[in-house]
Amino acid sequence: MQIYINGTGCISPQETAQGGPLLATPREYEQVRLATVDPDYKQWIDVKQIRRMSRVVKMGVGAANLSLEAAGITAPDAIITGTAYGCLDDTGVFLTKMVNQQEEMLTPTAFIQSTHNTVAGQIALLLGCNGYNNTFVHRGFSFENALLDAIMILKEGSAQHILAGGVDEITNHSHQLLSRFGLYKKTPVKTMELLNSPSRGTIAGEGAAFFTLGITKQPGAVAELSGVSTLYKPLWEGEVIGHIMKFLEDNNCTPADIDLIVTGRNGDIDQDEIYEEVADALFPEHAEASFKHLCGEYPTAASFGVWMANAIIAQQEVPEAAAFFGKAPEKIKKVLIYNHHQGTHHSLVLLTAC
């Protein structure tokens, strides 16, 4: 059974919500933290509601609506999201008030809106969707598990159109806390030079990307979601290479059948080493594109990578801003997205042109 990506929507630190050619005018930053380029949310959300919504909810609602509009669907049968951090801004507001007000006279609004499933719930409320609604909070596998759940439901035949996506935000509090673990660069770096950085750490990012998946091909579909797989805490690079080979075999293809690999390189010399090992072992002559210098690093960043891969298939061209190695063939049919988060959560997504 083929599962088609009938529509996509993305809000990120790039101009991804405006439409037009992929990364025609890429934004270059020189900082250690990237924020999204927000569209005019009034086209989807009532002005009175916008004031009460946190940034991550607006991002999710915007990306979801962009995806549904591209697919020509008004309401999906199910909504599935993946998020590792949830609504961090509202969580920070609630915890700050707890401390400042000594746990007295607390309003419940910030607490209610701080839960991880707020984004999916708000999308459903605005769309009037009463179907299956689920949120996966599985760290670096949150988005991939949302896709796997969508695939299983579509194959069961209990839904025709599913809205699935990943969303995460970065706030002042979370950036400060995560910086203590040495995850980010200590000094600003130009994003277009990030992947060649000789130091440890990367840059923080955020974003939302949603996909309208279905078993029937809509006019706007350009790719099939052929396969998704995850690998947790591999012992060494050989285990990763073996997992990729098994994944390709399960999807009836070989490394030679892959036209382009999209990797989650993030400019951290320690974390990028595995991408080199995989490329040398399986794809030494293949063209490679990367995406985390464009959106930053966050647990569901793979959603941006899948969105970018789908756009590359649509345009049959790799934008200069995303190209890392080699030149892609004139006809791009199969794209493999390989990403890992902090060396522990490894994932594979295979897209095939349709």
MARNUKOL-981949 format. One record per residue (C-alpha): residue in three letters; x, y, z. Coordinates in nm, 3 decimals, always signed. Example, Ala and Ser with C-alpha at 12.3 -4.5 7.8 and 13.67 -1.06 7.14 Angstrom:
+-----+---------+---------+---------+
|   r |      xx |      yy |      zz |
+-----+---------+---------+---------+
| ALA |  +1.230 |  -0.450 |  +0.780 |
| SER |  +1.367 |  -0.106 |  +0.714 |
+-----+---------+---------+---------+
This chain:
+-----+---------+---------+---------+
|   r |      xx |      yy |      zz |
+-----+---------+---------+---------+
| MET |  +0.000 |  +0.000 |  +0.000 |
| GLN |  +0.137 |  +0.340 |  -0.102 |
| ILE |  +0.116 |  +0.628 |  +0.144 |
| TYR |  +0.128 |  +0.967 |  -0.025 |
| ILE |  +0.243 |  +1.300 |  +0.111 |
| ASN |  -0.045 |  +1.503 |  -0.027 |
| GLY |  +0.049 |  +1.832 |  +0.133 |
| THR |  +0.321 |  +1.985 |  +0.348 |
| GLY |  +0.351 |  +2.294 |  +0.564 |
| CYS |  +0.653 |  +2.431 |  +0.746 |
| ILE |  +0.732 |  +2.725 |  +0.971 |
| SER |  +1.103 |  +2.757 |  +1.046 |
| PRO |  +1.390 |  +3.007 |  +1.074 |
| GLN |  +1.379 |  +3.021 |  +0.692 |
| GLU |  +1.112 |  +3.172 |  +0.464 |
| THR |  +0.934 |  +2.838 |  +0.438 |
| ALA |  +0.578 |  +2.959 |  +0.497 |
| GLN |  +0.572 |  +3.196 |  +0.200 |
| GLY |  +0.568 |  +2.938 |  -0.080 |
| GLY |  +0.777 |  +2.973 |  -0.395 |
| PRO |  +1.105 |  +2.798 |  -0.484 |
| LEU |  +1.278 |  +2.611 |  -0.202 |
| LEU |  +1.536 |  +2.829 |  -0.022 |
| ALA |  +1.543 |  +3.080 |  -0.307 |
| THR |  +1.662 |  +3.346 |  -0.062 |
| PRO |  +1.806 |  +3.162 |  +0.239 |
| ARG |  +1.844 |  +3.356 |  +0.562 |
| GLU |  +2.193 |  +3.351 |  +0.709 |
| TYR |  +2.237 |  +3.408 |  +1.080 |
| GLU |  +2.538 |  +3.461 |  +1.302 |
| GLN |  +2.417 |  +3.351 |  +1.642 |
| VAL |  +2.383 |  +3.042 |  +1.861 |
| ARG |  +2.003 |  +3.033 |  +1.861 |
| LEU |  +1.757 |  +3.057 |  +1.570 |
| ALA |  +1.394 |  +3.170 |  +1.594 |
| THR |  +1.118 |  +3.104 |  +1.343 |
| VAL |  +1.015 |  +3.350 |  +1.073 |
| ASP |  +0.649 |  +3.383 |  +1.160 |
| PRO |  +0.385 |  +3.438 |  +0.892 |
| ASP |  +0.066 |  +3.639 |  +0.947 |
| TYR |  -0.128 |  +3.402 |  +1.172 |
| LYS |  -0.447 |  +3.607 |  +1.138 |
| GLN |  -0.523 |  +3.418 |  +0.816 |
| TRP |  -0.589 |  +3.105 |  +1.025 |
| ILE |  -0.657 |  +3.223 |  +1.379 |
| ASP |  -0.900 |  +3.479 |  +1.518 |
| VAL |  -0.724 |  +3.792 |  +1.648 |
| LYS |  -0.869 |  +3.750 |  +1.999 |
| GLN |  -0.735 |  +3.393 |  +2.018 |
| ILE |  -0.389 |  +3.485 |  +1.890 |
| ARG |  -0.325 |  +3.699 |  +2.198 |
| ARG |  -0.376 |  +3.400 |  +2.427 |
| MET |  -0.174 |  +3.153 |  +2.220 |
| SER |  +0.189 |  +3.071 |  +2.286 |
| ARG |  +0.439 |  +3.075 |  +1.998 |
| VAL |  +0.463 |  +2.698 |  +1.964 |
| VAL |  +0.084 |  +2.662 |  +1.932 |
| LYS |  +0.074 |  +2.930 |  +1.663 |
| MET |  +0.360 |  +2.762 |  +1.480 |
| GLY |  +0.182 |  +2.427 |  +1.490 |
| VAL |  -0.155 |  +2.568 |  +1.380 |
| GLY |  +0.009 |  +2.763 |  +1.096 |
| ALA |  +0.211 |  +2.467 |  +0.964 |
| ALA |  -0.091 |  +2.236 |  +0.991 |
| ASN |  -0.311 |  +2.473 |  +0.793 |
| LEU |  -0.043 |  +2.518 |  +0.525 |
| SER |  -0.024 |  +2.139 |  +0.488 |
| LEU |  -0.401 |  +2.094 |  +0.461 |
| GLU |  -0.432 |  +2.382 |  +0.212 |
| ALA |  -0.161 |  +2.224 |  -0.006 |
| ALA |  -0.349 |  +1.893 |  +0.003 |
| GLY |  -0.685 |  +2.056 |  -0.069 |
| ILE |  -0.839 |  +1.902 |  +0.245 |
| THR |  -1.047 |  +2.095 |  +0.498 |
| ALA |  -1.034 |  +1.851 |  +0.789 |
| PRO |  -0.829 |  +1.530 |  +0.840 |
| ASP |  -0.958 |  +1.207 |  +0.992 |
| ALA |  -0.682 |  +1.208 |  +1.254 |
| ILE |  -0.421 |  +1.447 |  +1.397 |
| ILE |  -0.089 |  +1.311 |  +1.524 |
| THR |  +0.193 |  +1.531 |  +1.653 |
| GLY |  +0.540 |  +1.470 |  +1.789 |
| THR |  +0.708 |  +1.706 |  +2.034 |
| ALA |  +0.990 |  +1.657 |  +2.281 |
| TYR |  +0.961 |  +1.982 |  +2.475 |
| GLY |  +0.593 |  +2.072 |  +2.442 |
| CYS |  +0.482 |  +2.424 |  +2.530 |
| LEU |  +0.796 |  +2.545 |  +2.705 |
| ASP |  +0.697 |  +2.911 |  +2.714 |
| ASP |  +0.374 |  +2.845 |  +2.907 |
| THR |  +0.555 |  +2.598 |  +3.133 |
| GLY |  +0.809 |  +2.868 |  +3.216 |
| VAL |  +0.533 |  +3.122 |  +3.288 |
| PHE |  +0.353 |  +2.883 |  +3.523 |
| LEU |  +0.668 |  +2.779 |  +3.713 |
| THR |  +0.784 |  +3.140 |  +3.746 |
| LYS |  +0.448 |  +3.238 |  +3.896 |
| MET |  +0.464 |  +2.941 |  +4.133 |
| VAL |  +0.794 |  +3.070 |  +4.272 |
| ASN |  +0.710 |  +3.442 |  +4.272 |
| GLN |  +0.365 |  +3.394 |  +4.425 |
| GLN |  +0.479 |  +3.121 |  +4.665 |
| GLU |  +0.230 |  +2.876 |  +4.512 |
| GLU |  -0.068 |  +3.094 |  +4.602 |
| MET |  -0.340 |  +3.251 |  +4.385 |
| LEU |  -0.223 |  +3.075 |  +4.071 |
| THR |  -0.432 |  +3.100 |  +3.753 |
| PRO |  -0.471 |  +2.761 |  +3.583 |
| THR |  -0.451 |  +2.894 |  +3.225 |
| ALA |  -0.072 |  +2.871 |  +3.185 |
| PHE |  -0.071 |  +2.522 |  +3.337 |
| ILE |  -0.352 |  +2.399 |  +3.109 |
| GLN |  -0.173 |  +2.537 |  +2.803 |
| SER |  +0.166 |  +2.396 |  +2.907 |
| THR |  +0.080 |  +2.032 |  +2.838 |
| HIS |  +0.247 |  +1.861 |  +2.543 |
| ASN |  -0.078 |  +1.784 |  +2.360 |
| THR |  -0.191 |  +2.148 |  +2.354 |
| VAL |  -0.077 |  +2.193 |  +1.993 |
| ALA |  -0.269 |  +1.893 |  +1.857 |
| GLY |  -0.572 |  +1.983 |  +2.067 |
| GLN |  -0.577 |  +2.341 |  +1.944 |
| ILE |  -0.547 |  +2.233 |  +1.581 |
| ALA |  -0.842 |  +1.998 |  +1.630 |
| LEU |  -1.053 |  +2.267 |  +1.794 |
| LEU |  -0.990 |  +2.518 |  +1.515 |
| LEU |  -1.056 |  +2.259 |  +1.243 |
| GLY |  -1.354 |  +2.103 |  +1.417 |
| CYS |  -1.187 |  +1.763 |  +1.396 |
| ASN |  -1.335 |  +1.509 |  +1.642 |
| GLY |  -1.129 |  +1.211 |  +1.523 |
| TYR |  -0.822 |  +1.035 |  +1.659 |
| ASN |  -0.586 |  +1.282 |  +1.827 |
| ASN |  -0.252 |  +1.173 |  +1.969 |
| THR |  +0.077 |  +1.333 |  +2.071 |
| PHE |  +0.407 |  +1.146 |  +2.099 |
| VAL |  +0.659 |  +1.276 |  +2.352 |
| HIS |  +0.955 |  +1.047 |  +2.282 |
| ARG |  +1.252 |  +1.285 |  +2.280 |
| GLY |  +1.441 |  +1.251 |  +1.952 |
| PHE |  +1.190 |  +0.994 |  +1.819 |
| SER |  +0.877 |  +1.205 |  +1.875 |
| PHE |  +0.825 |  +1.300 |  +1.511 |
| GLU |  +0.924 |  +0.959 |  +1.372 |
| ASN |  +0.680 |  +0.782 |  +1.604 |
| ALA |  +0.405 |  +1.018 |  +1.490 |
| LEU |  +0.478 |  +0.910 |  +1.132 |
| LEU |  +0.484 |  +0.540 |  +1.227 |
| ASP |  +0.149 |  +0.574 |  +1.404 |
| ALA |  +0.001 |  +0.748 |  +1.098 |
| ILE |  +0.133 |  +0.472 |  +0.869 |
| MET |  -0.022 |  +0.198 |  +1.083 |
| ILE |  -0.361 |  +0.371 |  +1.099 |
| LEU |  -0.368 |  +0.428 |  +0.723 |
| LYS |  -0.275 |  +0.065 |  +0.656 |
| GLU |  -0.551 |  -0.050 |  +0.893 |
| GLY |  -0.797 |  +0.145 |  +0.681 |
| SER |  -0.947 |  +0.333 |  +0.974 |
| ALA |  -0.859 |  +0.674 |  +0.824 |
| GLN |  -0.822 |  +0.823 |  +0.477 |
| HIS |  -0.632 |  +1.143 |  +0.552 |
| ILE |  -0.402 |  +1.199 |  +0.850 |
| LEU |  -0.229 |  +1.518 |  +0.957 |
| ALA |  +0.107 |  +1.430 |  +1.114 |
| GLY |  +0.394 |  +1.653 |  +1.214 |
| GLY |  +0.665 |  +1.760 |  +1.455 |
| VAL |  +0.696 |  +2.082 |  +1.652 |
| ASP |  +0.933 |  +2.221 |  +1.916 |
| GLU |  +1.034 |  +2.563 |  +2.042 |
| ILE |  +1.333 |  +2.712 |  +2.222 |
| THR |  +1.290 |  +2.968 |  +2.500 |
| ASN |  +1.527 |  +3.175 |  +2.710 |
| HIS |  +1.490 |  +2.934 |  +3.002 |
| SER |  +1.536 |  +2.615 |  +2.799 |
| HIS |  +1.830 |  +2.758 |  +2.602 |
| GLN |  +2.003 |  +2.856 |  +2.924 |
| LEU |  +1.949 |  +2.512 |  +3.077 |
| LEU |  +2.053 |  +2.313 |  +2.769 |
| SER |  +2.363 |  +2.531 |  +2.726 |
| ARG |  +2.491 |  +2.397 |  +3.059 |
| PHE |  +2.525 |  +2.053 |  +2.899 |
| GLY |  +2.756 |  +2.190 |  +2.630 |
| LEU |  +2.507 |  +2.129 |  +2.349 |
| TYR |  +2.554 |  +2.467 |  +2.182 |
| LYS |  +2.842 |  +2.675 |  +2.051 |
| LYS |  +2.992 |  +2.918 |  +2.299 |
| THR |  +3.038 |  +3.191 |  +2.038 |
| PRO |  +2.816 |  +3.290 |  +1.743 |
| VAL |  +2.889 |  +3.122 |  +1.410 |
| LYS |  +2.760 |  +3.196 |  +1.060 |
| THR |  +2.497 |  +2.937 |  +0.976 |
| MET |  +2.627 |  +2.879 |  +0.622 |
| GLU |  +2.969 |  +2.794 |  +0.771 |
| LEU |  +2.830 |  +2.584 |  +1.059 |
| LEU |  +2.882 |  +2.242 |  +0.898 |
| ASN |  +3.255 |  +2.306 |  +0.860 |
| SER |  +3.296 |  +2.424 |  +1.219 |
| PRO |  +3.595 |  +2.260 |  +1.394 |
| SER |  +3.451 |  +2.290 |  +1.746 |
| ARG |  +3.200 |  +2.106 |  +1.962 |
| GLY |  +2.838 |  +2.213 |  +2.001 |
| THR |  +2.579 |  +2.329 |  +1.752 |
| ILE |  +2.313 |  +2.602 |  +1.730 |
| ALA |  +1.967 |  +2.582 |  +1.884 |
| GLY |  +1.664 |  +2.591 |  +1.660 |
| GLU |  +1.289 |  +2.551 |  +1.653 |
| GLY |  +1.010 |  +2.497 |  +1.405 |
| ALA |  +0.698 |  +2.309 |  +1.300 |
| ALA |  +0.646 |  +2.088 |  +0.995 |
| PHE |  +0.324 |  +1.902 |  +0.913 |
| PHE |  +0.234 |  +1.647 |  +0.647 |
| THR |  -0.107 |  +1.545 |  +0.516 |
| LEU |  -0.074 |  +1.172 |  +0.453 |
| GLY |  -0.322 |  +0.959 |  +0.263 |
| ILE |  -0.369 |  +0.633 |  +0.073 |
| THR |  -0.514 |  +0.817 |  -0.226 |
| LYS |  -0.295 |  +1.049 |  -0.430 |
| GLN |  -0.409 |  +1.412 |  -0.438 |
| PRO |  -0.315 |  +1.645 |  -0.728 |
| GLY |  -0.039 |  +1.814 |  -0.525 |
| ALA |  +0.140 |  +1.495 |  -0.416 |
| VAL |  +0.497 |  +1.452 |  -0.540 |
| ALA |  +0.630 |  +1.179 |  -0.308 |
| GLU |  +0.539 |  +0.864 |  -0.121 |
| LEU |  +0.638 |  +0.798 |  +0.238 |
| SER |  +0.803 |  +0.463 |  +0.167 |
| GLY |  +0.946 |  +0.381 |  +0.508 |
| VAL |  +1.036 |  +0.501 |  +0.857 |
| SER |  +1.272 |  +0.333 |  +1.104 |
| THR |  +1.442 |  +0.418 |  +1.433 |
| LEU |  +1.749 |  +0.291 |  +1.619 |
| TYR |  +1.815 |  +0.372 |  +1.985 |
| LYS |  +2.167 |  +0.397 |  +2.131 |
| PRO |  +2.369 |  +0.192 |  +1.881 |
| LEU |  +2.690 |  +0.054 |  +2.032 |
| TRP |  +2.908 |  +0.150 |  +1.736 |
| GLU |  +2.890 |  +0.282 |  +1.379 |
| GLY |  +2.876 |  -0.072 |  +1.237 |
| GLU |  +2.538 |  -0.121 |  +1.401 |
| VAL |  +2.408 |  +0.194 |  +1.232 |
| ILE |  +2.542 |  +0.086 |  +0.892 |
| GLY |  +2.384 |  -0.258 |  +0.934 |
| HIS |  +2.053 |  -0.100 |  +1.035 |
| ILE |  +2.053 |  +0.121 |  +0.723 |
| MET |  +2.127 |  -0.177 |  +0.498 |
| LYS |  +1.842 |  -0.376 |  +0.658 |
| PHE |  +1.609 |  -0.076 |  +0.621 |
| LEU |  +1.690 |  -0.042 |  +0.251 |
| GLU |  +1.650 |  -0.417 |  +0.200 |
| ASP |  +1.308 |  -0.410 |  +0.371 |
| ASN |  +1.205 |  -0.137 |  +0.126 |
| ASN |  +1.329 |  -0.330 |  -0.179 |
| CYS |  +1.624 |  -0.111 |  -0.266 |
| THR |  +2.001 |  -0.086 |  -0.230 |
| PRO |  +2.236 |  +0.207 |  -0.165 |
| ALA |  +2.280 |  +0.236 |  -0.543 |
| ASP |  +1.906 |  +0.308 |  -0.579 |
| ILE |  +1.927 |  +0.615 |  -0.355 |
| ASP |  +1.962 |  +0.936 |  -0.557 |
| LEU |  +2.020 |  +1.172 |  -0.267 |
| ILE |  +2.088 |  +1.141 |  +0.105 |
| VAL |  +1.978 |  +1.414 |  +0.342 |
| THR |  +2.169 |  +1.411 |  +0.671 |
| GLY |  +2.125 |  +1.587 |  +1.002 |
| ARG |  +2.479 |  +1.726 |  +1.025 |
| ASN |  +2.479 |  +2.004 |  +1.283 |
| GLY |  +2.834 |  +2.136 |  +1.300 |
| ASP |  +2.934 |  +1.947 |  +1.617 |
| ILE |  +3.255 |  +1.762 |  +1.532 |
| ASP |  +3.167 |  +1.475 |  +1.768 |
| GLN |  +2.810 |  +1.424 |  +1.646 |
| ASP |  +2.890 |  +1.464 |  +1.275 |
| GLU |  +3.147 |  +1.183 |  +1.279 |
| ILE |  +2.883 |  +0.911 |  +1.235 |
| TYR |  +2.753 |  +1.079 |  +0.918 |
| GLU |  +3.103 |  +1.059 |  +0.772 |
| GLU |  +3.127 |  +0.690 |  +0.863 |
| VAL |  +2.791 |  +0.610 |  +0.701 |
| ALA |  +2.864 |  +0.812 |  +0.387 |
| ASP |  +3.206 |  +0.650 |  +0.340 |
| ALA |  +3.071 |  +0.298 |  +0.394 |
| LEU |  +2.745 |  +0.312 |  +0.197 |
| PHE |  +2.723 |  +0.630 |  -0.011 |
| PRO |  +3.079 |  +0.736 |  -0.104 |
| GLU |  +2.982 |  +0.886 |  -0.442 |
| HIS |  +2.629 |  +0.998 |  -0.357 |
| ALA |  +2.518 |  +1.359 |  -0.344 |
| GLU |  +2.444 |  +1.472 |  +0.010 |
| ALA |  +2.229 |  +1.758 |  +0.140 |
| SER |  +2.198 |  +1.886 |  +0.497 |
| PHE |  +1.938 |  +2.092 |  +0.681 |
| LYS |  +2.029 |  +2.173 |  +1.042 |
| HIS |  +2.237 |  +2.477 |  +0.949 |
| LEU |  +1.908 |  +2.616 |  +0.812 |
| CYS |  +1.672 |  +2.532 |  +1.099 |
| GLY |  +1.901 |  +2.469 |  +1.398 |
| GLU |  +1.913 |  +2.163 |  +1.622 |
| TYR |  +1.606 |  +2.045 |  +1.814 |
| PRO |  +1.458 |  +1.699 |  +1.885 |
| THR |  +1.201 |  +1.708 |  +1.603 |
| ALA |  +1.430 |  +1.874 |  +1.346 |
| ALA |  +1.393 |  +1.566 |  +1.125 |
| SER |  +1.048 |  +1.700 |  +1.035 |
| PHE |  +1.219 |  +1.995 |  +0.864 |
| GLY |  +1.451 |  +1.750 |  +0.687 |
| VAL |  +1.157 |  +1.546 |  +0.554 |
| TRP |  +0.979 |  +1.865 |  +0.447 |
| MET |  +1.294 |  +1.979 |  +0.262 |
| ALA |  +1.340 |  +1.637 |  +0.097 |
| ASN |  +0.980 |  +1.646 |  -0.028 |
| ALA |  +1.038 |  +1.995 |  -0.173 |
| ILE |  +1.359 |  +1.876 |  -0.342 |
| ILE |  +1.166 |  +1.594 |  -0.511 |
| ALA |  +0.902 |  +1.846 |  -0.620 |
| GLN |  +1.163 |  +2.078 |  -0.775 |
| GLN |  +1.400 |  +1.800 |  -0.887 |
| GLU |  +1.686 |  +2.018 |  -0.772 |
| VAL |  +1.895 |  +2.059 |  -0.455 |
| PRO |  +1.923 |  +2.427 |  -0.354 |
| GLU |  +2.277 |  +2.556 |  -0.320 |
| ALA |  +2.210 |  +2.650 |  +0.043 |
| ALA |  +2.130 |  +2.285 |  +0.130 |
| ALA |  +2.396 |  +2.108 |  -0.080 |
| PHE |  +2.681 |  +1.957 |  +0.120 |
| PHE |  +2.860 |  +1.716 |  -0.113 |
| GLY |  +2.844 |  +1.621 |  -0.479 |
| LYS |  +2.585 |  +1.694 |  -0.744 |
| ALA |  +2.246 |  +1.526 |  -0.743 |
| PRO |  +2.132 |  +1.345 |  -1.059 |
| GLU |  +1.896 |  +1.523 |  -1.293 |
| LYS |  +1.617 |  +1.288 |  -1.193 |
| ILE |  +1.574 |  +1.255 |  -0.816 |
| LYS |  +1.348 |  +0.959 |  -0.737 |
| LYS |  +1.454 |  +0.817 |  -0.402 |
| VAL |  +1.571 |  +1.031 |  -0.110 |
| LEU |  +1.695 |  +0.887 |  +0.219 |
| ILE |  +1.684 |  +1.112 |  +0.527 |
| TYR |  +1.923 |  +0.998 |  +0.801 |
| ASN |  +1.925 |  +1.192 |  +1.125 |
| HIS |  +2.034 |  +1.142 |  +1.482 |
| HIS |  +1.972 |  +1.349 |  +1.793 |
| GLN |  +2.259 |  +1.373 |  +2.042 |
| GLY |  +2.403 |  +1.044 |  +1.921 |
| THR |  +2.133 |  +0.833 |  +2.085 |
| HIS |  +1.819 |  +0.863 |  +1.867 |
| HIS |  +1.892 |  +0.757 |  +1.507 |
| SER |  +1.616 |  +0.762 |  +1.246 |
| LEU |  +1.565 |  +0.688 |  +0.878 |
| VAL |  +1.291 |  +0.812 |  +0.645 |
| LEU |  +1.266 |  +0.707 |  +0.280 |
| LEU |  +1.076 |  +0.918 |  +0.026 |
| THR |  +1.004 |  +0.802 |  -0.329 |
| ALA |  +0.887 |  +1.027 |  -0.612 |
| CYS |  +0.540 |  +0.939 |  -0.737 |
+-----+---------+---------+---------+
